[in-house]
């Protein structure tokens, strides 16, 4: 009888299952429904560590022992990510045979093979594969040949083997639909770019990371390094399709290499984005040749995003920028020169300070019409960010990224709450990395009522005792609180927190986190505990109320204090199971292999505490 239930009722049941938090286990008794659940469970799989990968392999191999409704579950998998999975060639051959409908594959971690022998069956590998990111680059040629029909995105890591790199370039002819190509740790030449363009006519994005740029002579036998730079072709390509070129952490084998490459890039007439990031050790790299750079800018009339990092650009290049339809400009020299161009179409600015300019002078040069701003003090010390001043200077700012510095809010008085008098600000995303946070940050962010996305990575929380007492309503004569709190009254849609520390004990990471849900009645508060090395938290909205806590993600190593009338300590079931994990020989917690993922409909308030746990 259950098999004849209408589909509308089935949809109502599955919707209720996503919204409830009280249900600990669900059993499907109607076989036709099982297919609906299989699509949700096996469509996208991410595995961390060898134990999870081994259980996944065993689950697939047990298909013959299950019913007809489960032994085809491997065909449902579309996305597979293997992180630190200790993958072997035998495992790879089995996955290629079992998961034949895979579309997205990521292999990273321990699968580092020096060589891979093709047994002739690679032509049957993943015929529907669209994207692949491989740390195990030795299998790249076989995978590229097998998945040539639909492969559009390819990322190859650590391509330091020159012979393997040549095999990859020769195999690119079998991937004519490739649109995005990423390679790192390799040796790249202009002739190699010619080969890439010729074999991949629809390539749109090319990213070269940690590479040496040089000139080679290309023949049928392979790549041979020339004693001197080979003459560059006057027109290497006829109307190349490349639109995005990212050269990150690069160096040149010859002194005149930057000038040669700039002249070569002048042939990329359809280029829209260029990132030029030479390697340097906290000092500026040699600047690109100005005549060749000006020639490139004169031909790249469609350029919209331009980034020059770790180089000092002359004023003449800034003047040339104003003639381009740039919307995104990234430099690490002078914000005053950026603002002097008076570029009305510029909406995104990235600035890395160097020793040539004091960071305190940036505020008056910020364009008021900016929509996105990234300020970085990674190359200097004692950088401060006036968050209140930035929000006032840029009233249209929607995205703000600050890293390697300290936030100062001298204009924010906790007693008077200036955020109540300041106008509302439309900031929607804030990213803080290696930033020291003052207590007045809470007051400044109160004017950002649309702040929905917050990212804090390795930040240090430095609460002020007097401000803490006044804002929390404590009398000045009361003893200082034993709990340092970071309480943000914002309605977040996505939240990522990693490695939050407190100045009272910089070596101790945040141990507790509270999620307050305001859309449920009665209002509920959930507390979660972390050990000192497992404080990476990610909160993402997926339009459900369900909390997901992977067992491999967090380690619970202590019990909370005795319950108090003002707070209800609710420990999730998954954390109770983690108590049974064995400890290491040095009496330490097991290492953290992932992150804590919380998913729910909405969060009314975020509260982080540094509280002692018995």
C-alpha positions in Angstrom: 0.0 0.0 0.0 2.8 2.4 0.8 4.1 2.0 -2.8 0.9 3.6 -4.1 1.1 6.8 -2.1 0.9 10.0 -4.2 4.2 11.8 -5.0 2.9 15.0 -3.3 2.8 13.2 0.0 6.3 11.9 -0.5 7.6 15.4 -1.2 5.9 16.7 2.0 7.6 14.0 4.0 11.0 14.6 2.6 10.6 18.4 3.1 9.7 17.8 6.8 12.7 15.5 7.2 15.0 18.4 6.1 13.5 20.8 8.5 13.3 18.8 11.7 16.2 18.7 14.2 14.7 16.2 16.6 14.8 13.2 14.3 18.0 11.1 14.9 17.4 8.3 12.4 15.2 7.8 9.4 14.3 4.4 7.8 12.8 4.3 4.3 10.2 1.5 4.1 8.8 2.3 0.7 11.3 1.1 -2.0 10.3 3.5 -4.7 11.2 6.4 -2.3 14.7 5.1 -1.9 15.8 6.5 -5.3 14.8 10.0 -4.1 17.1 9.6 -1.1 19.9 8.1 -3.1 20.2 11.1 -5.3 20.6 13.3 -2.3 23.1 11.1 -0.5 25.5 10.0 -3.3 25.4 13.0 -5.7 28.3 14.8 -4.1 30.8 13.0 -1.9 33.9 14.5 -0.1 36.2 12.1 1.8 38.8 13.1 4.3 41.5 10.7 5.4 42.2 7.0 4.7 39.5 5.6 7.1 36.7 7.4 5.4 38.0 6.4 2.0 38.3 2.8 2.9 34.8 2.7 4.2 33.6 4.3 1.0 35.3 1.6 -1.1 33.9 -1.2 1.0 30.4 0.3 0.7 30.7 0.3 -3.1 32.0 -3.3 -3.2 29.0 -4.5 -1.1 26.5 -3.6 -3.8 26.0 -7.2 -4.8 24.8 -8.1 -1.3 22.0 -5.4 -1.3 18.8 -5.1 -3.1 18.3 -3.9 -6.7 17.6 -0.5 -5.3 21.0 0.0 -3.8 23.5 -1.9 -6.0 23.4 0.9 -8.6 24.2 3.7 -6.1 27.7 4.1 -7.5 26.1 5.3 -10.7 24.5 8.2 -8.9 27.8 9.8 -7.9 28.5 13.0 -9.9 31.1 14.8 -7.7 33.9 13.0 -5.9 36.6 14.7 -3.8 39.4 12.6 -2.2 41.4 14.5 0.3 44.3 12.8 1.9 42.8 9.4 1.0 45.9 7.3 0.4 44.7 6.4 -3.1 46.5 3.6 -4.9 46.5 2.7 -8.6 44.3 -0.3 -7.9 41.7 2.0 -6.2 41.8 4.3 -9.1 41.1 1.6 -11.6 38.2 0.4 -9.5 36.7 3.8 -9.1 37.0 4.4 -12.9 35.1 1.3 -13.5 32.4 1.7 -10.8 31.7 5.4 -10.9 31.3 5.6 -14.7 29.1 8.7 -14.6 31.4 10.9 -12.6 31.5 14.5 -13.8 33.8 16.2 -11.3 37.0 14.7 -9.7 39.4 16.0 -7.1 42.5 14.0 -5.9 44.7 15.6 -3.3 46.9 14.5 -0.5 48.7 11.2 -0.1 48.3 9.8 -3.7 51.7 10.9 -4.9 52.8 8.3 -7.5 56.1 8.7 -9.3 54.7 6.9 -12.4 51.5 5.3 -13.6 51.3 2.6 -16.2 48.3 2.6 -18.5 47.1 -1.0 -19.0 45.0 -0.1 -22.0 41.7 0.2 -20.2 42.0 4.0 -19.6 39.8 4.6 -22.7 36.8 3.5 -20.5 37.5 6.0 -17.7 34.9 8.5 -16.8 33.6 9.4 -20.3 31.4 12.1 -18.8 34.1 13.8 -16.7 33.9 17.6 -17.0 36.5 18.9 -14.5 39.5 17.3 -12.7 42.0 18.6 -10.2 44.9 16.3 -9.7 47.8 16.3 -7.2 48.7 12.9 -8.7 49.9 14.4 -11.9 51.5 11.1 -13.3 48.0 9.9 -14.3 47.1 13.2 -16.1 47.9 12.1 -19.7 45.8 8.9 -19.3 42.9 10.8 -17.7 43.0 13.5 -20.3 42.9 11.0 -23.1 40.0 9.1 -21.6 37.9 12.1 -20.7 38.6 14.2 -23.8 35.0 14.5 -25.0 33.6 16.6 -22.2 36.7 17.8 -20.2 36.4 21.6 -19.8 38.4 22.3 -16.5 41.8 20.8 -15.6 44.1 21.6 -12.7 47.5 19.9 -12.4 49.6 20.4 -9.3 53.4 20.1 -8.9 54.3 19.7 -12.5 58.1 19.9 -11.9 58.8 16.8 -14.0 59.7 18.2 -17.4 59.2 15.0 -19.3 55.7 14.6 -17.8 54.9 18.2 -18.6 55.8 17.6 -22.2 53.5 14.6 -22.3 50.7 16.7 -20.9 51.3 19.4 -23.6 51.2 16.7 -26.3 48.0 15.2 -24.9 46.2 18.6 -25.0 45.3 17.9 -28.6 42.8 15.3 -27.3 41.0 17.9 -25.2 39.7 20.5 -27.7 36.9 21.6 -25.4 39.2 22.7 -22.5 38.1 26.1 -21.2 40.2 26.4 -18.0 43.7 25.1 -17.4 45.8 25.5 -14.2 49.4 24.3 -13.8 51.9 25.0 -11.0 55.5 24.2 -10.1 56.6 24.0 -13.7 58.8 25.6 -16.4 56.7 27.5 -19.0 57.8 29.2 -22.2 56.1 31.2 -24.9 56.3 28.3 -27.3 54.4 26.2 -24.7 51.7 28.8 -24.7 51.6 28.5 -28.5 51.1 24.8 -28.1 48.3 25.3 -25.6 46.5 27.9 -27.8 46.8 25.7 -30.9 45.5 22.5 -29.3 42.8 24.2 -27.1 41.1 26.8 -29.3 38.3 27.6 -26.8 40.6 28.0 -23.8 39.4 31.0 -21.8 41.3 30.9 -18.5 45.0 30.0 -18.0 46.6 30.0 -14.5 50.3 29.5 -14.0 51.4 29.3 -10.4 55.0 29.0 -8.9 56.5 28.7 -12.3 59.6 29.8 -14.1 59.0 31.7 -17.4 61.6 31.2 -20.1 62.1 30.6 -23.8 62.5 27.1 -25.3 63.0 25.6 -28.6 60.2 23.1 -29.3 60.7 20.0 -31.4 59.2 16.6 -31.8 61.6 15.1 -29.2 60.6 17.5 -26.4 61.7 20.7 -24.8 65.3 21.7 -24.8 66.6 24.7 -22.9 68.3 27.2 -25.1 71.4 29.1 -24.1 69.8 32.4 -25.0 66.2 33.5 -25.3 64.7 32.4 -28.6 63.2 35.1 -30.7 59.6 35.6 -30.1 57.2 35.3 -32.9 55.7 38.5 -34.1 52.2 37.1 -34.1 52.0 33.7 -32.3 48.3 33.2 -32.7 45.5 34.3 -35.0 42.7 35.8 -32.7 43.4 33.8 -29.5 40.4 33.1 -27.4 42.2 33.5 -24.0 40.4 36.0 -21.8 41.9 35.4 -18.3 45.6 34.9 -17.7 46.9 34.6 -14.1 50.7 34.5 -13.6 51.2 34.1 -9.9 54.5 33.7 -8.0 56.6 33.6 -11.2 60.2 34.2 -11.9 62.2 34.6 -15.1 65.3 32.6 -16.3 66.7 35.6 -18.2 67.0 39.2 -17.4 65.0 40.4 -20.3 62.3 37.8 -19.8 59.7 40.3 -18.5 60.0 42.5 -21.6 59.8 39.5 -23.9 56.7 38.2 -22.2 55.0 41.6 -22.3 55.6 41.8 -26.0 54.2 38.3 -26.4 51.1 39.1 -24.4 50.4 42.1 -26.7 49.1 39.5 -29.1 46.4 38.4 -26.7 43.9 40.9 -28.1 40.9 39.4 -26.3 42.5 39.4 -22.8 40.1 40.7 -20.1 42.1 39.8 -16.9 45.8 39.8 -16.3 47.6 39.0 -13.0 51.4 39.7 -12.9 52.8 38.5 -9.6 56.6 37.9 -9.6 58.3 36.0 -6.8 60.0 38.2 -4.2 61.3 37.9 -0.6 59.5 40.8 1.0 61.1 43.2 -1.5 59.9 44.5 -4.9 60.8 42.4 -7.9 62.2 44.2 -11.0 59.4 46.1 -12.6 58.3 45.1 -16.1 59.8 47.0 -19.0 57.9 50.2 -19.4 57.9 50.4 -23.3 56.8 46.8 -23.7 54.2 47.2 -21.0 52.8 50.4 -22.6 52.7 48.5 -25.9 50.7 45.7 -24.3 48.3 48.2 -22.7 47.8 49.8 -26.1 46.7 46.5 -27.6 44.6 45.1 -24.7 41.7 47.4 -25.2 39.2 44.9 -23.6 41.2 44.7 -20.4 38.9 44.9 -17.3 41.0 43.5 -14.5 44.7 44.2 -14.1 46.9 43.2 -11.1 50.6 44.0 -10.6 51.9 42.7 -7.3 55.5 42.8 -5.8 56.5 45.3 -8.4 56.8 49.1 -8.3 55.1 50.7 -11.3 56.1 54.1 -12.7 53.6 56.9 -12.8 53.4 56.6 -16.6 51.8 53.2 -16.3 49.1 54.5 -13.9 48.3 57.2 -16.5 47.9 54.5 -19.1 45.5 52.6 -16.8 43.0 55.5 -17.1 42.6 54.8 -20.8 41.4 51.3 -20.2 37.9 50.2 -19.2 39.2 48.8 -15.9 36.8 47.7 -13.2 39.3 45.9 -11.0 42.9 47.2 -10.2 45.3 45.5 -7.9 48.7 47.1 -7.0 51.1 47.1 -4.1 52.7 50.5 -4.5 50.5 53.6 -4.0 46.8 54.2 -3.5 47.4 57.9 -4.2 48.5 57.0 -7.8 45.4 54.8 -8.2 43.1 57.6 -7.1 44.9 60.1 -9.3 43.8 58.3 -12.4 40.2 59.4 -11.6 38.8 56.2 -13.1 35.0 56.3 -12.7 34.5 52.7 -13.9 36.9 51.4 -11.2 34.8 49.5 -8.6 37.3 47.0 -7.2 40.7 47.9 -5.7 43.3 45.7 -4.1 46.3 47.3 -2.4 49.3 45.6 -0.9 51.4 48.2 1.0 55.2 48.3 0.8 57.7 50.4 2.6 57.4 53.3 0.1 54.1 54.6 1.5 52.7 54.9 5.0 49.5 52.9 5.4 48.0 55.7 7.5 47.5 57.8 4.4 45.2 55.5 2.5 41.9 56.7 3.9 41.6 60.0 2.0 42.5 58.3 -1.3 39.7 55.7 -1.3 37.3 56.3 -4.2 33.8 56.8 -2.8 32.1 54.7 -5.5 34.0 51.5 -4.6 32.0 48.3 -4.4 34.9 46.0 -3.3 38.1 46.8 -1.4 41.0 44.6 -0.3 43.7 46.1 1.9 46.7 44.0 2.9 49.7 44.6 5.1 51.5 41.4 4.3 54.7 43.1 3.2 55.0 45.7 6.1 54.5 45.7 9.8 52.3 47.7 12.2 49.5 48.2 9.7 46.2 49.6 11.0 42.8 49.7 9.4 40.3 52.3 10.4 37.1 50.3 9.9 34.7 53.1 10.8 36.6 55.5 8.5 36.5 53.0 5.6 32.8 52.6 5.9 32.3 56.3 6.0 34.6 57.0 3.1 33.0 54.3 0.9 29.3 54.4 1.4 28.6 51.9 -1.4 31.1 49.3 -0.3 29.6 45.7 -0.4 32.7 43.6 0.1 35.7 44.3 2.3 38.8 42.2 2.8 41.4 43.1 5.4 44.5 41.0 6.2 47.7 41.2 8.2 47.1 44.3 10.4 45.0 45.6 13.3 41.6 47.2 13.3 41.4 50.6 15.1 38.1 52.3 15.7 39.2 55.5 17.4 36.0 57.3 16.2 33.8 54.6 17.9 32.9 55.4 21.5 31.3 52.4 23.2 29.5 54.7 25.7 27.7 56.8 23.1 27.2 53.9 20.6 28.0 56.0 17.4 26.5 53.2 15.3 23.1 54.4 16.4 23.8 57.8 14.9 25.8 56.7 11.9 23.8 55.9 8.7 23.2 52.4 7.6 26.0 50.8 5.5 25.2 48.2 2.8 28.3 46.0 3.6 27.3 42.4 2.9 30.6 40.5 3.1 33.6 41.0 5.5 36.8 38.9 5.4 39.4 39.3 8.1 42.7 37.3 8.0 45.5 37.7 10.6 43.8 40.8 12.0 43.7 41.9 15.6 40.1 42.7 16.5 39.1 45.3 19.1 36.0 45.1 21.2 34.5 48.1 19.4 34.3 46.0 16.3 30.9 44.8 17.5 29.7 48.4 17.7 31.0 49.4 14.3 29.4 46.3 12.6 26.1 47.2 14.2 25.5 49.7 11.4 26.0 47.0 8.8 22.6 45.4 9.1 22.9 43.6 5.8 26.2 41.8 6.8 25.4 38.2 5.7 28.9 36.7 5.1 31.7 36.8 7.6 35.1 35.1 7.3 37.6 35.3 10.2 40.9 33.4 9.8 43.6 33.3 12.5 42.4 36.5 14.1 43.2 37.7 17.6 40.4 39.0 19.8 41.5 41.8 22.2 38.5 42.8 24.3 38.7 46.0 26.4 37.7 45.5 30.0 36.1 48.9 30.5 34.2 48.7 27.2 33.2 45.1 28.0 31.6 46.2 31.3 29.8 49.2 29.9 28.3 47.4 26.9 27.2 44.3 28.8 25.6 46.4 31.5 28.0 45.5 34.2 28.9 47.9 37.0 32.4 49.4 37.0 33.0 48.0 40.4 32.2 44.5 39.4 35.1 42.1 38.9 36.2 41.6 35.3 34.4 38.7 33.7 36.1 35.4 33.4 34.7 34.8 30.0 35.9 36.8 27.0 33.0 37.0 24.5 32.7 38.0 20.9 29.0 38.7 20.4 27.9 39.8 16.9 24.2 40.7 16.6 24.1 40.0 12.9 21.9 37.8 10.7 24.5 35.6 8.9 23.9 33.5 5.9 27.4 32.1 5.7 30.1 32.1 8.4 33.7 30.8 8.4 35.9 30.9 11.5 39.3 29.4 11.8 41.9 29.7 14.6 40.3 32.5 16.6 42.6 33.5 19.6 42.3 35.9 22.5 45.0 38.3 23.8 44.5 37.1 27.3 46.0 33.8 26.2 47.1 33.9 22.6 48.0 30.2 22.6 44.5 29.1 23.5 41.9 29.0 20.7 38.2 29.6 21.1 36.6 26.6 22.8 32.9 27.2 22.6 30.5 28.5 20.0 26.8 29.3 20.4 24.2 29.4 17.6 21.1 31.3 18.5 18.1 30.6 16.2 15.3 33.2 16.3 13.0 31.7 13.7 12.0 28.7 16.0 9.7 28.8 18.9 10.8 28.5 21.6 14.1 30.2 20.8 16.9 27.7 21.0 20.6 28.0 21.7 23.1 25.3 20.7 26.6 25.2 22.2 29.5 23.3 20.6 33.0 22.7 22.0 36.4 22.3 20.3 39.8 21.3 21.4 42.6 23.8 20.9 43.6 22.3 17.6 40.1 21.8 16.1 38.6 25.3 15.9 37.8 25.5 12.2 34.1 26.2 11.8 32.0 26.8 8.7 28.4 27.7 8.8 26.4 27.6 5.5 22.8 28.1 4.7 21.1 25.4 2.7 17.5 26.3 3.4 17.1 23.6 6.1 17.4 23.4 9.9 19.6 20.4 10.0 23.0 20.5 11.8 25.7 18.4 10.2 28.6 17.5 12.4 31.0 15.0 10.7 32.6 12.7 13.2 36.1 13.2 11.6 35.8 17.0 11.9 35.9 17.8 15.6 37.4 16.3 18.7 35.7 16.6 22.1 38.2 16.0 24.9 36.5 17.4 28.1 33.2 17.7 29.8 31.5 21.1 30.3 30.9 22.7 33.6 27.9 21.9 35.7 24.7 23.3 34.2 23.5 26.7 35.4 20.0 28.1 35.3 21.0 30.8 32.8 22.5 28.4 30.2 21.5 25.0 28.9 24.5 22.9 27.8 23.3 20.7 24.9 26.0 18.4 23.7 25.3 16.9 20.2 25.2 13.2 19.8 28.1 13.2 17.5 30.3 14.8 20.1 29.3 12.1 22.6 30.6 9.5 20.2 33.9 11.3 19.8 34.6 10.7 23.5 35.3 7.0 22.6 38.1 7.9 20.2 41.5 6.5 21.3 44.2 9.0 22.3 47.7 9.1 20.9 50.7 7.6 22.7 51.6 11.1 23.9 48.1 11.4 25.6 46.9 14.0 23.1 43.7 14.3 21.1 43.5 12.7 17.7 44.4 15.1 15.0 41.6 17.1 13.3 41.1 16.0 9.8 38.4 18.4 8.6 36.1 21.1 9.7 32.8 21.5 11.5 29.9 22.3 9.2 26.7 23.7 10.6 23.7 24.2 8.4 20.4 25.8 9.4 17.9 28.3 8.1 19.2 31.5 9.8 21.3 32.6 12.7 20.2 35.6 14.7 23.4 36.1 16.8 26.9 34.6 16.8 28.6 34.2 20.2 32.2 33.0 20.6 33.7 32.5 24.1 37.0 31.6 25.6 35.7 29.7 28.6 37.6 27.2 30.7 36.4 23.6 30.3 37.0 21.1 33.0 
